[in-house]
Amino acid sequence: MSMWFTVFEVFVALATQIGLIYTCYQYKDVLYKDIQFPYLRWWAIGSTSLLLACIYHPGKKGDYFFTMQMFAAFTIYLESLSLIPQLVHLELSKDTEGLNSYYLICLGLARAARIFFWRAMGAKTSSFWYFVTADIIHTGLLLAFYYLY
């Protein structure tokens, strides 16, 4: 019984993702086509995040080179780098209608939660200096969002 539920759950998740991707491409912003910087594309940001995660991550390499800490590093780098195209888009469009105050409040709360995280990890900051650097850069990019808003 549980196997069928798992298969059903995966099917629903895939169908939802396909629907979201289709909707995103159907209603894509026309300004997106005018942005000619290749480093702002998803593949460039994903590749850079993957490279950074392989080089700068906490912990030691496992038997097969990859560790679970690389996944955490990848998500942090991806989250930070994905703000750059959004800022470029906002700067080119000069339209902050999509940034409502609730979104910015949630981003600020997420940054405040990260402060508590780094406070708890304070004893290990020497091994996590690149995460701290990524969070500082991420906070600076979020401040640019607040400035544009």
SULPEKA-V184601 format. One record per backbone hydrogen bond with DSSP energy under -0.5 kcal/mol. CO is the residue of the C=O (numbers start at 0). NH is the residue of the N-H. E is the energy in kcal/mol with one decimal. If there is no record, write none. Layout:
# SULPEKA-V184601
<<CO NH E> <CO NH E>>
This chain:
# SULPEKA-V184601
<<0 4 -1.7> <1 5 -2.2> <2 6 -2.5> <3 7 -2.6> <4 8 -2.6> <5 9 -2.5> <6 10 -2.4> <7 11 -2.6> <8 12 -2.4> <9 13 -2.6> <10 14 -2.6> <11 15 -2.4> <12 16 -2.3> <13 17 -2.6> <14 18 -2.3> <15 19 -2.4> <16 20 -2.5> <17 21 -2.5> <18 22 -2.2> <19 23 -2.4> <20 24 -2.2> <21 25 -2.2> <22 26 -2.2> <24 27 -0.8> <28 31 -1.0> <29 32 -0.8> <29 33 -0.5> <30 33 -1.0> <30 34 -0.7> <31 34 -0.8> <33 35 -0.7> <35 37 -0.7> <36 39 -1.5> <37 40 -1.5> <40 44 -2.1> <41 45 -2.7> <42 46 -2.2> <43 47 -2.3> <44 48 -2.3> <45 49 -2.3> <46 50 -2.5> <47 51 -2.6> <48 52 -2.4> <49 53 -1.9> <50 54 -1.7> <51 55 -3.4> <54 56 -0.7> <61 64 -1.4> <63 65 -1.7> <66 69 -0.9> <66 70 -0.5> <67 70 -0.8> <67 71 -1.1> <68 72 -2.4> <69 73 -2.7> <70 74 -2.1> <71 75 -1.9> <72 76 -2.7> <73 77 -2.8> <74 78 -2.4> <75 79 -2.1> <76 80 -2.8> <77 81 -1.9> <79 82 -1.1> <80 83 -1.2> <80 84 -0.6> <81 85 -0.8> <82 86 -2.3> <83 87 -2.3> <84 88 -2.6> <85 89 -2.4> <86 90 -2.4> <87 91 -2.4> <88 92 -2.6> <89 93 -2.0> <93 95 -0.5> <95 98 -1.0> <97 99 -1.1> <99 103 -1.7> <100 104 -2.3> <101 105 -2.3> <102 106 -2.2> <103 107 -2.2> <104 108 -2.5> <105 109 -2.2> <106 110 -1.9> <107 111 -2.1> <108 112 -2.3> <109 113 -1.7> <110 114 -1.4> <111 115 -1.4> <112 116 -1.9> <113 117 -2.6> <114 118 -1.8> <115 119 -2.1> <116 120 -1.9> <118 121 -1.0> <120 123 -2.1> <121 124 -1.0> <123 126 -1.3> <123 127 -0.9> <127 130 -0.6> <127 131 -2.1> <128 132 -2.1> <129 133 -2.4> <130 134 -2.5> <131 135 -2.2> <132 136 -2.4> <133 137 -2.5> <134 138 -2.5> <135 139 -2.1> <136 140 -2.2> <137 141 -2.2> <138 142 -2.0> <139 143 -1.4> <140 144 -1.5> <141 145 -2.2> <142 146 -2.3> <143 147 -2.5> <144 148 -2.1>>
